[in-house]
Amino acid sequence: MKIFEKFYPDEYTDSTYIVDYKELYDEGYRGIIFDIDNTLVPHGAKADERARNLFKHLKKLGFKVCLLSNNKDKRVRPFNDAVDAIYISNAAKPMVKNYLRAMELMGTKTENTIFIGDQLFTDIYGAKRAGLRTIRVSPIHPKEEIQIVLKRHLERIVIHVHKKEMKNSERKKDKK
């Protein structure tokens, strides 16, 4: 359905931690913008060893990395201190302004920056509006704030429609 297209990510994956970052780097990407909660760690959790190791790996590959979160500074700053990236708190996603600011801080452009997040209506929608390639990851943990739980029901519908459209598109290509 065309009305949902603005929420469709470019890719789906089960986890932030299985993305082939070397391949992204080889494709020319130099900046990655991440959501935090349910993208890198469960909602409200501190940066764990897995997140710290991921950020070390990304920097070693040559990426600039920015955390973009709607959470307050008291949530985002300690997480950022643990992973040593660039960050923007109170980001007001899906507004485009801070996606653009993240790229400015990293010194990247839309053509070489990718966004990774778990929510369609904030993370992915905002990144798409900013002109970024997007990867939607499955939420790490089911425990979420009530307003997010309500959005997840709508997300499931949009994801179902999108995946169905992708299958139909593949079938049409195979018939040609």
C-alpha positions as CSV (number, residue, x, y, z in Angstrom):
1,M,0.0,0.0,0.0
2,K,1.5,3.3,-1.1
3,I,0.3,5.1,2.0
4,F,2.7,3.0,4.2
5,E,5.8,3.4,1.9
6,K,7.2,6.3,3.9
7,F,7.6,3.9,6.9
8,Y,9.2,1.1,4.9
9,P,12.8,0.4,5.9
10,D,15.3,-0.4,3.2
11,E,16.2,-3.6,5.0
12,Y,15.1,-5.8,7.9
13,T,17.4,-7.8,10.2
14,D,16.9,-9.5,13.5
15,S,19.7,-7.7,15.3
16,T,22.1,-4.8,15.2
17,Y,24.8,-7.3,16.1
18,I,24.5,-9.4,12.9
19,V,24.7,-6.5,10.4
20,D,27.7,-6.9,8.1
21,Y,29.4,-3.6,8.9
22,K,32.5,-4.4,6.8
23,E,30.3,-4.8,3.8
24,L,28.6,-1.4,4.5
25,Y,32.0,0.2,4.7
26,D,33.1,-1.5,1.5
27,E,29.9,0.0,-0.1
28,G,31.1,3.4,0.8
29,Y,29.2,4.1,4.0
30,R,31.2,6.1,6.6
31,G,28.6,7.2,9.2
32,I,26.1,5.2,11.2
33,I,23.3,6.7,13.3
34,F,21.9,4.4,15.9
35,D,18.8,4.5,18.1
36,I,19.6,3.1,21.6
37,D,16.7,1.5,23.3
38,N,15.7,-1.9,21.9
39,T,18.2,-1.4,19.1
40,L,21.5,-1.7,21.0
41,V,20.3,-2.7,24.5
42,P,17.0,-3.5,26.1
43,H,14.9,-0.4,27.0
44,G,16.7,1.6,29.7
45,A,19.7,-0.7,30.0
46,K,23.3,0.5,30.3
47,A,25.8,0.0,27.5
48,D,26.9,-3.6,27.9
49,E,30.0,-5.4,26.7
50,R,28.4,-6.3,23.4
51,A,27.6,-2.6,22.6
52,R,31.0,-1.4,23.7
53,N,32.7,-4.0,21.5
54,L,30.5,-3.1,18.5
55,F,31.4,0.5,18.8
56,K,35.2,-0.4,19.0
57,H,34.8,-2.6,15.9
58,L,33.0,0.2,14.0
59,K,35.6,2.8,14.8
60,K,38.4,0.3,13.9
61,L,36.7,-0.1,10.5
62,G,36.7,3.6,10.0
63,F,33.1,4.6,10.8
64,K,31.9,7.7,12.6
65,V,29.0,6.8,14.9
66,C,26.2,8.9,16.4
67,L,23.5,8.0,18.9
68,L,20.2,9.7,18.2
69,S,17.7,9.3,20.9
70,N,14.4,10.9,22.0
71,N,15.5,10.1,25.6
72,K,16.7,12.8,27.9
73,D,20.4,13.6,28.4
74,K,20.5,11.7,31.7
75,R,19.8,8.5,29.8
76,V,21.8,9.1,26.7
77,R,25.0,10.7,28.1
78,P,26.0,7.7,30.3
79,F,25.4,5.3,27.5
80,N,27.5,7.5,25.2
81,D,30.3,7.8,27.8
82,A,30.5,4.0,27.7
83,V,30.7,3.6,23.9
84,D,32.5,6.9,23.2
85,A,30.5,8.1,20.2
86,I,28.8,11.3,19.3
87,Y,25.2,11.8,20.6
88,I,22.1,13.8,20.4
89,S,19.5,13.5,23.1
90,N,15.9,14.9,23.1
91,A,16.2,14.3,19.3
92,A,12.4,14.8,18.6
93,K,12.4,11.9,16.1
94,P,10.9,11.7,13.5
95,M,11.7,15.3,12.9
96,V,14.5,15.6,10.3
97,K,16.5,18.3,12.0
98,N,18.6,16.1,14.3
99,Y,19.3,13.4,11.7
100,L,20.9,16.2,9.6
101,R,22.7,17.5,12.7
102,A,24.0,13.9,13.4
103,M,25.5,13.9,9.9
104,E,27.0,17.3,10.4
105,L,28.6,16.2,13.7
106,M,30.0,13.1,12.0
107,G,31.1,15.0,8.8
108,T,29.1,12.7,6.6
109,K,26.3,13.1,4.0
110,T,23.1,11.3,3.2
111,E,24.8,9.2,0.5
112,N,27.3,7.7,3.0
113,T,25.3,7.5,6.2
114,I,23.0,4.7,7.3
115,F,20.4,4.7,10.1
116,I,19.7,1.6,12.3
117,G,16.7,1.5,14.6
118,D,13.8,-0.6,15.9
119,Q,10.8,1.7,15.5
120,L,9.1,2.4,12.2
121,F,7.1,5.5,13.1
122,T,9.9,7.4,14.8
123,D,13.3,6.0,13.8
124,I,12.8,4.7,10.3
125,Y,10.2,7.4,9.2
126,G,12.5,10.2,10.3
127,A,15.6,8.7,8.7
128,K,13.7,8.1,5.4
129,R,12.5,11.7,5.5
130,A,16.2,12.8,5.9
131,G,17.1,10.8,2.8
132,L,19.0,8.0,4.7
133,R,19.3,4.3,3.9
134,T,17.6,2.5,6.8
135,I,17.9,-0.9,8.6
136,R,15.0,-1.8,10.9
137,V,16.1,-4.3,13.6
138,S,13.8,-6.5,15.6
139,P,13.4,-5.1,19.1
140,I,15.8,-6.7,21.6
141,H,13.3,-7.1,24.4
142,P,9.5,-7.0,24.7
143,K,9.4,-4.7,27.8
144,E,8.6,-1.2,26.5
145,E,6.8,1.9,27.6
146,I,3.0,1.8,27.0
147,Q,3.1,4.4,24.1
148,I,5.6,2.2,22.3
149,V,3.6,-1.0,22.9
150,L,0.6,0.7,21.3
151,K,2.7,1.7,18.2
152,R,4.0,-1.8,17.9
153,H,0.6,-3.1,17.0
154,L,0.4,-0.7,14.1
155,E,4.0,-1.5,13.1
156,R,3.1,-5.2,12.8
157,I,0.5,-4.3,10.2
158,V,2.8,-2.1,8.2
159,I,5.6,-4.7,8.3
160,H,3.2,-7.4,7.2
161,V,2.0,-5.3,4.3
162,H,5.6,-4.4,3.3
163,K,6.9,-8.0,3.4
164,K,3.9,-9.2,1.4
165,E,4.5,-6.5,-1.2
166,M,8.2,-7.5,-1.4
167,K,7.2,-11.2,-1.9
168,N,4.8,-10.2,-4.7
169,S,7.4,-8.0,-6.3
170,E,9.9,-11.0,-6.3
171,R,7.3,-13.3,-7.8
172,K,6.7,-10.8,-10.6
173,K,10.4,-10.6,-11.3
174,D,10.7,-14.4,-11.3
175,K,7.9,-14.7,-13.9
176,K,9.7,-12.3,-16.3
